[in-house]
Amino acid sequence: MNLELNASEYTVTVEGITVKLLPKEFALMRFLYRNRGRTFSREQLLDKVWPLEYPVERTVDDHIYRLRKKLDPFADLEIKTVRGYGYSLVVQIAKNIGETNPTTRDLELHETMRDVIGKYHQYGQGRSMLTLARQQDVLGYELDPFYSVYVRFVQGDLEWLLHTDEVSLDERFYWLLLFYMFTGSPKQRLTYCEQVLKKNLLSPAQHKEMEILNILDLYALAEEPDKAMERLKVSHALIAEPDYENFIPQTAITEMFVHLIAGAEEDELEKMAETIEAEILSAKPFLREIGSYKVVKGIWRLQRQAWLAADDLLEEGLQVLGKSGFVPMKLHALYRINHYCGLFPPIKELKRKYSYIFEEEQERIGLKKLLGSLEATMLNKLNRF
Protein backbone atom coordinates (compact mmCIF):
# COMPACT_ATOMS: atom_id res chain seq x y z
CA MET A 1 0.00 0.00 0.00
CA ASN A 2 1.32 3.41 -1.00
CA LEU A 3 0.35 5.93 1.70
CA GLU A 4 1.31 9.59 1.48
CA LEU A 5 1.12 12.11 4.31
CA ASN A 6 1.18 15.76 3.25
CA ALA A 7 2.18 17.86 6.26
CA SER A 8 1.59 21.20 4.52
CA GLU A 9 -2.04 20.41 3.59
CA TYR A 10 -2.89 17.91 6.38
CA THR A 11 -3.94 15.22 3.93
CA VAL A 12 -3.63 11.44 3.70
CA THR A 13 -3.56 9.88 0.23
CA VAL A 14 -3.89 6.18 -0.54
CA GLU A 15 -4.37 4.78 -4.07
CA GLY A 16 -5.32 8.19 -5.45
CA ILE A 17 -7.93 8.87 -2.74
CA THR A 18 -7.17 11.92 -0.57
CA VAL A 19 -8.69 12.70 2.80
CA LYS A 20 -8.36 16.09 4.51
CA LEU A 21 -7.65 16.11 8.25
CA LEU A 22 -7.58 18.75 10.95
CA PRO A 23 -4.07 19.64 12.24
CA LYS A 24 -4.27 17.53 15.41
CA GLU A 25 -5.93 14.66 13.57
CA PHE A 26 -3.03 14.76 11.13
CA ALA A 27 -0.45 14.83 13.94
CA LEU A 28 -2.14 11.82 15.56
CA MET A 29 -2.31 9.95 12.25
CA ARG A 30 1.33 10.67 11.47
CA PHE A 31 2.50 9.47 14.88
CA LEU A 32 0.45 6.27 14.69
CA TYR A 33 1.61 5.57 11.13
CA ARG A 34 5.27 6.04 12.02
CA ASN A 35 4.72 3.60 14.87
CA ARG A 36 2.23 1.32 13.12
CA GLY A 37 1.64 -1.99 14.84
CA ARG A 38 2.55 -0.59 18.26
CA THR A 39 -0.05 0.10 20.94
CA PHE A 40 -0.11 3.37 22.87
CA SER A 41 -2.06 4.36 25.94
CA ARG A 42 -4.04 7.59 26.08
CA GLU A 43 -1.38 9.10 28.34
CA GLN A 44 1.38 8.25 25.83
CA LEU A 45 -0.59 9.72 22.94
CA LEU A 46 -1.28 12.89 24.92
CA ASP A 47 2.44 13.20 25.63
CA LYS A 48 3.49 12.60 22.00
CA VAL A 49 0.76 14.43 20.07
CA TRP A 50 -0.21 17.16 22.55
CA PRO A 51 3.13 18.14 24.14
CA LEU A 52 3.08 21.24 26.34
CA GLU A 53 -0.71 21.22 26.21
CA TYR A 54 -3.18 20.15 28.87
CA PRO A 55 -6.00 18.23 27.23
CA VAL A 56 -7.97 15.52 29.01
CA GLU A 57 -7.95 11.83 28.11
CA ARG A 58 -11.30 12.26 26.42
CA THR A 59 -9.50 14.39 23.83
CA VAL A 60 -7.70 11.30 22.54
CA ASP A 61 -10.93 9.31 22.29
CA ASP A 62 -12.65 12.12 20.39
CA HIS A 63 -9.80 12.44 17.90
CA ILE A 64 -9.59 8.67 17.42
CA TYR A 65 -13.34 8.57 16.73
CA ARG A 66 -13.15 11.33 14.09
CA LEU A 67 -9.98 9.90 12.55
CA ARG A 68 -11.57 6.46 12.18
CA LYS A 69 -14.50 7.96 10.30
CA LYS A 70 -12.22 9.91 7.95
CA LEU A 71 -10.03 6.87 7.28
CA ASP A 72 -13.06 4.73 6.43
CA PRO A 73 -12.41 4.91 2.63
CA PHE A 74 -9.10 3.10 3.18
CA ALA A 75 -9.84 -0.58 3.65
CA ASP A 76 -6.25 -1.45 4.58
CA LEU A 77 -6.00 1.05 7.45
CA GLU A 78 -7.58 0.39 10.83
CA ILE A 79 -7.18 1.99 14.24
CA LYS A 80 -7.78 -0.80 16.72
CA THR A 81 -8.76 -0.45 20.34
CA VAL A 82 -6.66 -2.67 22.60
CA ARG A 83 -8.95 -3.22 25.55
CA GLY A 84 -7.54 -1.97 28.81
CA TYR A 85 -4.56 -0.28 27.20
CA GLY A 86 -5.05 2.04 24.23
CA TYR A 87 -4.92 2.29 20.45
CA SER A 88 -2.89 0.87 17.60
CA LEU A 89 -2.80 1.57 13.86
CA VAL A 90 -2.87 -1.63 11.80
CA VAL A 91 -1.87 -1.57 8.14
CA GLN A 92 -3.08 -4.62 6.25
CA ILE A 93 -0.60 -6.00 3.73
CA ALA A 94 -1.86 -8.38 1.06
CA LYS A 95 -0.21 -11.80 1.43
CA ASN A 96 0.08 -12.15 -2.31
CA ILE A 97 -0.44 -8.90 -4.12
CA GLY A 98 0.08 -10.69 -7.41
CA GLU A 99 -3.28 -12.37 -6.93
CA THR A 100 -4.94 -8.95 -6.72
CA ASN A 101 -2.92 -7.34 -9.51
CA PRO A 102 -1.21 -9.94 -11.73
CA THR A 103 0.57 -7.12 -13.57
CA THR A 104 2.84 -6.63 -10.54
CA ARG A 105 4.86 -9.57 -11.91
CA ASP A 106 5.02 -8.15 -15.44
CA LEU A 107 8.58 -6.84 -15.91
CA GLU A 108 7.73 -5.30 -19.27
CA LEU A 109 5.00 -3.20 -17.64
CA HIS A 110 7.41 -2.07 -14.93
CA GLU A 111 9.90 -0.93 -17.55
CA THR A 112 7.14 0.80 -19.49
CA MET A 113 5.93 2.67 -16.39
CA ARG A 114 9.49 3.73 -15.59
CA ASP A 115 9.83 5.09 -19.12
CA VAL A 116 6.51 6.97 -18.83
CA ILE A 117 7.46 8.52 -15.49
CA GLY A 118 10.90 9.29 -16.92
CA LYS A 119 9.28 11.13 -19.82
CA TYR A 120 7.18 13.23 -17.44
CA HIS A 121 10.38 13.87 -15.46
CA GLN A 122 12.12 15.05 -18.63
CA TYR A 123 9.30 17.43 -19.53
CA GLY A 124 9.16 18.83 -16.01
CA GLN A 125 5.63 17.60 -15.32
CA GLY A 126 5.94 16.81 -11.64
CA ARG A 127 2.22 16.56 -11.04
CA SER A 128 1.93 13.87 -13.70
CA MET A 129 4.73 11.94 -12.02
CA LEU A 130 3.01 12.17 -8.64
CA THR A 131 -0.33 11.05 -10.09
CA LEU A 132 1.24 7.88 -11.49
CA ALA A 133 3.18 7.24 -8.29
CA ARG A 134 0.03 7.50 -6.19
CA GLN A 135 -1.85 5.10 -8.46
CA GLN A 136 0.67 2.26 -8.46
CA ASP A 137 -1.49 -0.02 -6.27
CA VAL A 138 -4.48 0.49 -8.54
CA LEU A 139 -2.49 0.21 -11.77
CA GLY A 140 -0.64 -2.85 -10.51
CA TYR A 141 3.01 -1.87 -10.81
CA GLU A 142 5.84 -1.11 -8.42
CA LEU A 143 7.53 2.28 -8.56
CA ASP A 144 11.19 2.16 -9.52
CA PRO A 145 13.44 2.58 -6.41
CA PHE A 146 14.95 5.81 -7.76
CA TYR A 147 11.57 7.39 -8.41
CA SER A 148 10.15 6.20 -5.09
CA VAL A 149 12.59 8.65 -3.46
CA TYR A 150 12.65 11.26 -6.23
CA VAL A 151 8.89 11.88 -6.20
CA ARG A 152 9.20 12.76 -2.50
CA PHE A 153 11.75 15.39 -3.49
CA VAL A 154 9.56 16.69 -6.33
CA GLN A 155 6.56 17.24 -4.06
CA GLY A 156 8.69 18.88 -1.36
CA ASP A 157 8.17 16.14 1.23
CA LEU A 158 11.10 17.28 3.33
CA GLU A 159 9.82 15.58 6.46
CA TRP A 160 9.87 12.16 4.79
CA LEU A 161 13.32 12.77 3.30
CA LEU A 162 14.62 13.68 6.75
CA HIS A 163 12.99 11.04 8.91
CA THR A 164 12.09 7.98 6.83
CA ASP A 165 13.69 4.65 7.62
CA GLU A 166 12.49 3.15 4.32
CA VAL A 167 15.71 4.09 2.52
CA SER A 168 19.22 4.92 3.69
CA LEU A 169 20.50 8.45 4.25
CA ASP A 170 22.93 7.95 1.37
CA GLU A 171 19.94 7.57 -0.97
CA ARG A 172 18.32 10.73 0.41
CA PHE A 173 21.36 12.92 0.98
CA TYR A 174 21.53 14.63 -2.43
CA TRP A 175 17.88 15.65 -2.34
CA LEU A 176 18.27 16.95 1.21
CA LEU A 177 21.37 18.84 0.08
CA LEU A 178 19.40 20.64 -2.64
CA PHE A 179 16.87 21.81 -0.06
CA TYR A 180 19.73 22.84 2.23
CA MET A 181 21.17 24.99 -0.56
CA PHE A 182 18.00 27.13 -0.49
CA THR A 183 18.57 28.20 3.11
CA GLY A 184 21.15 30.47 4.67
CA SER A 185 23.63 32.67 2.85
CA PRO A 186 25.05 31.65 -0.55
CA LYS A 187 28.61 31.95 0.84
CA GLN A 188 27.87 29.51 3.67
CA ARG A 189 26.15 27.03 1.39
CA LEU A 190 28.91 27.33 -1.21
CA THR A 191 31.49 26.38 1.42
CA TYR A 192 29.41 23.37 2.42
CA CYS A 193 28.88 22.19 -1.17
CA GLU A 194 32.58 22.51 -1.94
CA GLN A 195 33.35 20.30 1.06
CA VAL A 196 30.77 17.74 -0.12
CA LEU A 197 32.46 17.64 -3.52
CA LYS A 198 35.93 17.45 -2.00
CA LYS A 199 34.93 14.51 0.22
CA ASN A 200 33.10 12.71 -2.63
CA LEU A 201 29.90 12.27 -0.61
CA LEU A 202 27.68 12.00 -3.70
CA SER A 203 27.22 9.31 -6.31
CA PRO A 204 29.21 9.94 -9.54
CA ALA A 205 26.12 11.22 -11.41
CA GLN A 206 25.05 13.48 -8.53
CA HIS A 207 28.61 14.74 -8.08
CA LYS A 208 28.75 15.68 -11.75
CA GLU A 209 25.35 17.42 -11.64
CA MET A 210 26.37 19.44 -8.57
CA GLU A 211 29.72 20.32 -10.11
CA ILE A 212 28.50 21.50 -13.50
CA LEU A 213 25.10 22.99 -12.64
CA ASN A 214 23.73 23.36 -9.11
CA ILE A 215 26.77 25.01 -7.55
CA LEU A 216 26.92 27.71 -10.26
CA ASP A 217 24.17 29.79 -8.66
CA LEU A 218 26.03 29.78 -5.36
CA TYR A 219 29.23 31.04 -6.97
CA ALA A 220 27.30 33.85 -8.65
CA LEU A 221 25.28 34.86 -5.57
CA ALA A 222 28.38 34.58 -3.35
CA GLU A 223 29.88 37.24 -5.64
CA GLU A 224 32.32 34.85 -7.28
CA PRO A 225 30.90 34.81 -10.84
CA ASP A 226 34.36 34.23 -12.36
CA LYS A 227 34.45 30.75 -10.77
CA ALA A 228 30.99 30.05 -12.17
CA MET A 229 32.20 31.12 -15.64
CA GLU A 230 35.15 28.75 -15.35
CA ARG A 231 32.89 25.85 -14.39
CA LEU A 232 30.58 26.62 -17.31
CA LYS A 233 33.35 25.55 -19.68
CA VAL A 234 33.17 22.06 -18.17
CA SER A 235 29.36 22.21 -18.26
CA HIS A 236 29.31 22.92 -21.99
CA ALA A 237 31.76 20.12 -22.70
CA LEU A 238 29.60 17.65 -20.79
CA ILE A 239 26.18 18.62 -22.20
CA ALA A 240 27.59 18.11 -25.68
CA GLU A 241 27.54 14.36 -24.89
CA PRO A 242 24.32 12.48 -25.82
CA ASP A 243 23.47 11.34 -22.27
CA TYR A 244 23.45 14.92 -21.00
CA GLU A 245 21.51 16.72 -23.74
CA ASN A 246 18.52 17.30 -21.43
CA PHE A 247 20.77 19.46 -19.26
CA ILE A 248 21.09 21.97 -22.11
CA PRO A 249 18.06 24.16 -21.21
CA GLN A 250 18.88 24.49 -17.51
CA THR A 251 22.57 25.09 -18.24
CA ALA A 252 21.71 27.89 -20.69
CA ILE A 253 19.31 29.49 -18.18
CA THR A 254 21.88 29.25 -15.39
CA GLU A 255 24.55 30.71 -17.68
CA MET A 256 22.30 33.69 -18.40
CA PHE A 257 21.72 34.18 -14.66
CA VAL A 258 25.48 34.05 -13.96
CA HIS A 259 26.13 36.63 -16.68
CA LEU A 260 23.42 38.85 -15.20
CA ILE A 261 25.14 38.80 -11.83
CA ALA A 262 28.51 39.38 -13.47
CA GLY A 263 27.19 42.53 -15.19
CA ALA A 264 27.23 41.37 -18.81
CA GLU A 265 26.43 43.85 -21.58
CA GLU A 266 22.84 44.10 -22.81
CA ASP A 267 23.61 42.83 -26.30
CA GLU A 268 25.23 39.68 -24.84
CA LEU A 269 22.17 39.03 -22.67
CA GLU A 270 19.89 39.66 -25.65
CA LYS A 271 21.73 36.97 -27.66
CA MET A 272 21.44 34.50 -24.78
CA ALA A 273 17.73 35.18 -24.38
CA GLU A 274 17.13 34.80 -28.11
CA THR A 275 18.98 31.46 -28.19
CA ILE A 276 17.05 30.14 -25.17
CA GLU A 277 13.66 31.18 -26.56
CA ALA A 278 14.06 30.54 -30.28
CA GLU A 279 16.26 27.44 -30.22
CA ILE A 280 16.52 25.66 -26.87
CA LEU A 281 13.05 25.89 -25.30
CA SER A 282 11.30 25.56 -28.66
CA ALA A 283 13.12 22.23 -29.17
CA LYS A 284 12.85 21.15 -25.52
CA PRO A 285 9.70 22.76 -24.05
CA PHE A 286 10.27 21.47 -20.53
CA LEU A 287 7.76 23.03 -18.15
CA ARG A 288 10.05 23.63 -15.17
CA GLU A 289 12.73 25.15 -17.45
CA ILE A 290 10.15 27.48 -19.04
CA GLY A 291 9.22 28.69 -15.55
CA SER A 292 12.88 29.07 -14.54
CA TYR A 293 13.64 31.07 -17.68
CA LYS A 294 10.76 33.48 -17.10
CA VAL A 295 12.07 34.11 -13.58
CA VAL A 296 15.60 34.81 -14.85
CA LYS A 297 14.16 37.09 -17.53
CA GLY A 298 12.19 38.85 -14.80
CA ILE A 299 15.41 39.36 -12.82
CA TRP A 300 16.93 40.83 -15.98
CA ARG A 301 14.05 43.34 -16.08
CA LEU A 302 14.80 44.16 -12.43
CA GLN A 303 18.32 45.02 -13.50
CA ARG A 304 16.87 47.33 -16.15
CA GLN A 305 14.62 48.87 -13.46
CA ALA A 306 11.56 47.99 -15.55
CA TRP A 307 9.63 47.22 -12.38
CA LEU A 308 6.19 46.39 -13.79
CA ALA A 309 7.55 44.14 -16.55
CA ALA A 310 9.83 42.45 -14.01
CA ASP A 311 6.98 41.79 -11.60
CA ASP A 312 4.80 40.34 -14.39
CA LEU A 313 7.55 37.97 -15.54
CA LEU A 314 8.47 36.87 -12.02
CA GLU A 315 4.84 36.13 -11.19
CA GLU A 316 4.35 34.26 -14.45
CA GLY A 317 7.49 32.21 -13.92
CA LEU A 318 6.47 31.23 -10.39
CA GLN A 319 3.00 30.29 -11.63
CA VAL A 320 4.48 28.00 -14.28
CA LEU A 321 6.75 26.38 -11.69
CA GLY A 322 3.76 25.91 -9.41
CA LYS A 323 1.87 24.30 -12.28
CA SER A 324 4.81 21.98 -12.95
CA GLY A 325 4.51 20.52 -9.47
CA PHE A 326 8.29 20.70 -8.93
CA VAL A 327 8.30 22.27 -5.46
CA PRO A 328 12.13 22.53 -5.20
CA MET A 329 12.34 24.41 -8.50
CA LYS A 330 9.91 27.05 -7.26
CA LEU A 331 11.93 27.33 -4.06
CA HIS A 332 15.10 27.64 -6.13
CA ALA A 333 13.56 30.46 -8.19
CA LEU A 334 12.53 32.35 -5.04
CA TYR A 335 16.04 31.89 -3.64
CA ARG A 336 17.43 33.43 -6.83
CA ILE A 337 15.04 36.37 -6.70
CA ASN A 338 15.60 37.17 -3.04
CA HIS A 339 19.37 36.93 -3.07
CA TYR A 340 19.59 38.91 -6.29
CA CYS A 341 17.53 41.59 -4.56
CA GLY A 342 20.06 41.48 -1.71
CA LEU A 343 22.89 42.24 -4.12
CA PHE A 344 21.05 44.73 -6.35
CA PRO A 345 18.10 46.10 -4.34
CA PRO A 346 14.98 46.93 -6.40
CA ILE A 347 12.18 49.16 -5.19
CA LYS A 348 11.12 48.28 -1.63
CA GLU A 349 7.67 47.06 -2.59
CA LEU A 350 9.04 44.33 -4.88
CA LYS A 351 11.74 43.28 -2.44
CA ARG A 352 9.17 43.02 0.34
CA LYS A 353 6.71 41.14 -1.86
CA TYR A 354 9.10 38.38 -2.95
CA SER A 355 10.63 38.09 0.49
CA TYR A 356 7.15 37.39 1.84
CA ILE A 357 6.41 34.82 -0.91
CA PHE A 358 9.72 33.07 -0.18
CA GLU A 359 8.95 32.93 3.55
CA GLU A 360 5.46 31.67 2.81
CA GLU A 361 6.74 28.90 0.54
CA GLN A 362 9.31 27.79 3.11
CA GLU A 363 6.57 27.70 5.73
CA ARG A 364 4.22 25.77 3.45
CA ILE A 365 6.61 22.87 2.91
CA GLY A 366 7.79 22.90 6.54
CA LEU A 367 11.34 24.02 5.74
CA LYS A 368 11.48 26.61 8.51
CA LYS A 369 10.16 24.15 11.09
CA LEU A 370 12.52 21.40 9.95
CA LEU A 371 15.59 23.58 9.40
CA GLY A 372 17.20 22.55 12.69
CA SER A 373 16.89 18.85 11.83
CA LEU A 374 18.09 19.48 8.29
CA GLU A 375 21.12 21.42 9.53
CA ALA A 376 22.03 18.68 12.01
CA THR A 377 21.68 15.96 9.35
CA MET A 378 23.86 17.87 6.90
CA LEU A 379 26.62 18.60 9.42
CA ASN A 380 26.62 15.05 10.80
CA LYS A 381 26.98 13.64 7.29
CA LEU A 382 29.91 15.95 6.53
CA ASN A 383 31.66 15.33 9.86
CA ARG A 384 31.49 11.54 9.49
CA PHE A 385 34.02 11.66 6.66
Buried (B, 14 or more C-beta within 10 A) or exposed (E): BBBBBBBBEBBBBBBBEEBEBEEBBBBBBBBBBBBEEEBBBBEBBBEBBBEEEEEEEEBBBEBBEBBBEBBEEBEBBBBEEEEEEBBBBEBEEEEEBEEEBEBBEBEEBBEEBBEBBBEBBEBBBBBBBBBBBBBBBEBBBBBBEEBBBBBBBBBBBBBBBBEBEEBEBEBBBBBBBBBBBBBEEBEEBBEBBBEBBEEEBBEEEBBBBBBBBBBBBBBBBBEBBEBBBEBBEEBBEBBEEEEBEBBBBBBBBBBBBBBBBBEBEEEEBEEBBEBBEEEBBEEBEBBBBBBBBBBBBBBBBBBEEBBEBBBBBBBBBBEBBBBBBBBBBBBBBBBBBBBBBEEEEBBEEBBEBBBEBBBEBBEBBBBEBBBEBBEEBBEEBEEEE
